């Protein structure tokens, strides 16, 4: 394998703050860091461009935020049982009561233009509604966004859901929602609200993240036990990756541009590492190590990943992985430098 590794583009530190949730607006280059005191909007060139401070009597007012790039809007949830909508300047534009106990996690489904919200004792799907609030001949129209409840999932009353994942495979008509409830994965049918099945005994510890691999129809799970496990379509264990030194796994991503017919996975953990590995051979191709445990891992576009720790945010270019010369661990016997690459070069 010839990996070109990870190249760091920037790192930003928020002093005396703990980052709970992190987003990135690709169009404007704006980072939004949700801390225990409020939200901070900043860019790599201009620094802090905006702040939203929580009320003094309501610390940790918001627990999680997501940025929906296609709609240019934030969605946030918190202890007050509301789901809030903010515009691109983090100005509150809409708030709706969730009808359940605290909402802990949100996810956007671009296939249906819906928000999935879950937490203590509930999981619901909300339709995103956009309306024009101001129209001008010379300027683009201004929009306001709101949420309308579409359906509540059945059988969630006793669950404590910490993460939700809509099924996003564009080649599939499956409309499932995968919810992490402790050490199990609960699967719901979004269109009807019924619980399809529950997959239990996947890890001895709490599951922290999930990933679907469309090309192989695999499910990949990460856990607090430090293991990444691969499951086939029949929920049978295929293999286990233990590269994070028994530290909790915090994130899983599919490599956005792998070599042809290859599946590469990015995983992050509390060991402070982001690792790139080959899904089928479980060979680690390369890694990047940061000074603190990695709390989340996300793609900003098709070439970069964003890593956030307790008080830092960093962007890394994903080096292109070109050809897999040998899928097994064959010994390298010779290396030559090629000054030119193309037809006729040797």
N, C-alpha and C positions, 0 to 999 in steps of 0.2 A: 504494500500500500504506500502511496506517496501522498501524505497529508501535508498541507502547507500551514497547518496549525491555526491558532487564534491570534489575531493582531488587535491590541487594545487601541481604541480610538479616543476614549475619554474616561475619566473617573471624577465623580463629584461627591463631596462629603457634606452631610448636614450635621453641623456641630450641635451637640447637646440635644439631639432629637433621635427618636427611634422610628424607623420607617416601617409602617404596618402594611402598606400596599403601594404599588408603583405602576404608573402608566406612561405611555409615550405617544405623542401626536406626531406622526410621521410627516404630515404636510407642513406643519409650522416648526417642527423641531423642538416642541415644548414637552418637558418632562413634568409630571405631576406626582409629588411624593406626599402620601397621606401619613401623617404622624399622629402621636397621641395628643398633640395640641391643635392640629388643624391640617390644612392642605397648603403645600408650597409649590408654586409654578415657577419653573426656571428653564433657561436654555444654556447651552454650552458657551455661547459667546456673550450673552447679556447678563448672565447670572439670574438672580431672583427677579421675576417680572410680576408676581402677584402672590398674595397670601389670603387664606381664609382661616380665621381663628375660631376655634370652638367656643361656645359660651363657657364662662368660668365655672358655672355650676354643673356643666355637663362634659367632663373629660371623656375622651374617647367617644365623642359624639357620633363619629362615623367609624366603621370597622373595616370597610372594604370599598374600593372604587374600581370601575372599569371604564375604559374609553372606547366608544364605538366610532371607529374612523369614518365609516361610510355616512354616518349621520352627524358627525362633529358634535357629539354630546357625551357628557359623563353620566353614569348611573352609580349611585352610592347606597349603602345600607348601613344600619347601625342599631344601637340599643333601643331606640324609640319605636321600633317595629314599623318604620316607614321606609319606603323606597323613594329616593330623591333623584330628581333630574336636574343637572346643571348644564349651562351653556359652555361654550369653549373658553369663556373668561371666568368660569367657576361661579357664575351667578345662578342662584336657585331659580328654576323656572316651573317646577312641578314637584308635588309630594303626594304620595298615596299610601294609605295604611295597608300593610301587607296582610292583615287579618290573621296573623300568627305571632308566635313569640319571636324573639330577635332573629332577624335575617343575617346569616353569617357569610353567605357567598352568593355571587351573581355570575351569570354567563350570558353571552349574546349568541343567538343563533342566526347567522346571516341568511340561511336558507329560507327561514320563515319570518325574518324580521321580528324576532321575539326575545324577551328577556326571561331567563330562567332564574328564579330566586328560591333559595332554600336556607334552612337553618334548624332551629329547635322546634320540632313538632310539625314540620310542614315543608312542602315543595309545590311551587305554583309556576305557571307559565303566563306571562303578560305580553300582550300585543303592543308594539310600539306604534303610536299614532303621531303623525306630523301634520301640522297645520300652518298656513301662512298667517303671520301676524302683521306684516308690513310689506307692501309692494311698491316699488318705485320704478319709473321708466329707465332711469340711468343706473340704478343699483340692483344687485341681486336681491331677491326677496328674503325676508327674515322669517325664520321658522320657530315654532314652539313645539316641544315634544311632551307627550304624556303617555301614561301606561293604562291599559284597560285589561282587567283580569279575563283571561281566556279559560283557564281550567286549573283546578287543584288536583294533584296526584293523590291516589287512594293509598291508605295504609301507612301514612307517614307520622301519625300522631305520637308515636313513641320513639321516633328517630332523632338523632342529633347529626345532621348532615353538614359536613365541613367543606365539601367541594362538589360541584356539579359540572357535567360535560355533555352538551348536546352531541348527537351523532352527526358529524359534519361531512361525511364522505359524499362528494357530489355525484358519484356514480351509483349510489344506492338510494332506494326509496325508504329505507329504514328511518323511522322517526323516534328512535329511542333516546331517553335521557339516562345517563349513568350518574348515580349519586353515591358518594362515599359516606358510609355510616359505620364509623368505627373500623372493625376488621372485615367488613363485607362491602360488596358492591350491589346496590339495588338498581334494577333496570325497570324503567317505566315507559309506557307507550304515550307519547306526547299528545296524540290526537284524541285518545279516549280517557287518559288518566289512570288506566289500570296498571297494576304492578305486574310486569312480565315474569320476572324471576329474581331471586336473590342468590348471589354467589358468595358462599361462606368459606371459612377456613383457608383463605388465600395466603395469609401471613399470620405469624404468631403475634404480631404487634399491629397497631393501628395503620391502616392504609393512608398514605398521604397524597398520592397523585395517580393518575390514570392516563393512558394513551392508546389510541386505536391505530393500527397499521393496516390501511385498506388493501395494499397489494398482497398481503399474506393473510388477511382476516385474523390478525393476532390482536389480543389485548395485552397491554403491558402495564404492570402496576409497580409502584414504589411504596416503601413502607418505612416506619420508624425503626424497623430491625436492620436497616441498611441494605436490604436486598431489592433488586429489580427482577421481577419475575415475568416470564412470557407465557401466555396462555393461548391455546388454539380456539377455534370457533365452538368447540364442544366443552370448553372450560377445563381442558386437561392441561397440566403444567408441561410446558415444552422444555424450558431451561431457566436457569437462575444466574444472575450476574451479581457478584458480591464485591465489586470494585470500590465501594465507598466506605470501606473499613468499618463496617457496622455503625456508621453514622446515619441518622435519618435522611432519607431521600426527599428532596424538596421540589423537584421539577423534572418533567420528561418532555422532550420535543422530538419530532421527526426532523432529520436533516433536510433543509429545503431544496438542495440540489445535489443529490448523491450520484455516484457513477451509475451507468446503465445497469438495470437489473440487480441493483444492490440496495439494501435497506440499512441506513445508518441512524443511530439514536444518540441524542444528547441527553445527559442526565446530570443533575446537580444535587449536592448534599451538604450536610452540616460539617463535613470534613473540609469544607472550603474549596472543593474542586468541582469543575464542570468537565465531564468526560465525554468524548466522542468514541462510540464503539460500534462494531459491526453486529447487526442484530442476530444473524444466524450462527456465526462462529464465536460470538462473545469476545472478540479480540478488541482490546482497547487500542485505538489508533492514535489519539493524542489527548491532552488535557490542558486545562488552565487552572492555576491555583491562585486564589485570592486570600487576603489576610484574615477574613472572618467567615463564619458559616454562611452559606448561600441560602437565602430565604425564598427566592423565587427566580425562575428562569423563563424568559419569553422571547419570541421573535419580534423584531421591530419591522423587518422587511425580509426579503429573500436572501440577504447577505449578512445580516447582523443579528446578534443576540443581546439582550439586556439582562444584566445580573444585578440583583439587589441584595444587600446584606443589612445588618442592623442599622447602619448609618451611612452607607455608601451606595452609589448607583454607577454602574460602568457599562459602556458599550464596547462590544468586541466584534471585529470582522471575522466571519467564518471563512477560513481558508478553503479554497476549492479542493476537493478530493477528486483526483482524476481517474486513474485506472487501478483496479484490483489485479495485480499481477498473479497473485496466488491467494486463494481463499483460505488456505490452511497456513500454518506457521512454517513455511518453507524457508530454508536458510538462504540469505543473500550472498551470492558468490562474487559479484562484480558490479561496479557502478561507473558510469561514464557520463561526462558532461556534454550536453547537446547545445551548441551555440545557436543553432537555428532549428525550428520545428516547423515541418510542413512537407509538402510533396518533394521528393528527391533528397531530403535530409537523411543522414544515417546516424 
